[in-house]
Structure formats: C-alpha cells, structure tokens
Amino acid sequence: MRPTDPANVPKKAAPATIDDYLALVSEDKRAALQALRQVIRAAAPEAEECISYKIPAFRLNGMLVGFAAAKTHCSLYAWNGSAVGLFT
C-alpha cells in the first residue's frame, strides 16, 4: 500500500467566523470562550469580530485582541497596548 501523498490530503478549512470557530471546540472551552467574547464586546462595543491567524479576534483601529482554545487551556492574546488597558 502506498502512503498518502500529503499534497492530495485536503487541509482543514479555517473557520470564517467566530461562531464557526466555537463550533469546533469542546463544550467546556466553548462556554469559556463565549463568556470571554461577551467581556470583550462589553469592553469594546464598537470592535469588529473577525478571524486572524485562524483564531477569533476583534479589531478596532487595528487588531485589538484574539482568543483561542488549546488542548489543556484557553488563551487571550492582547495585540496592542491599548487592549491591555481595556481589561485592567
């Protein structure tokens, strides 16, 4: 049997929206990330939701924050200095 040629294996499509991303993670991580999403919306109501680097993100005059689920944790990524001030 021939090994599969990596060029012929379809790559997993990146999520197009935050809801698409959340649909791919486990229920417990989804709940944590949805709660974080609401905190971000409350802190920066004018920010636009997007996907950046294949993770959920918010932008407002540039990239603001991103968040993601990993195998054993969830993360919040502050992408500029003003973002840190919104959450402190």
ABEGO torsion letter per residue (X at the ends): XBBBBAAABBBBBBBABAAAAAAABBAAAAAAAAAAAAAAAAABAABBBBBBGGBBBBBBGEBABBBBBBAABBBBBBABAAAAAAAX
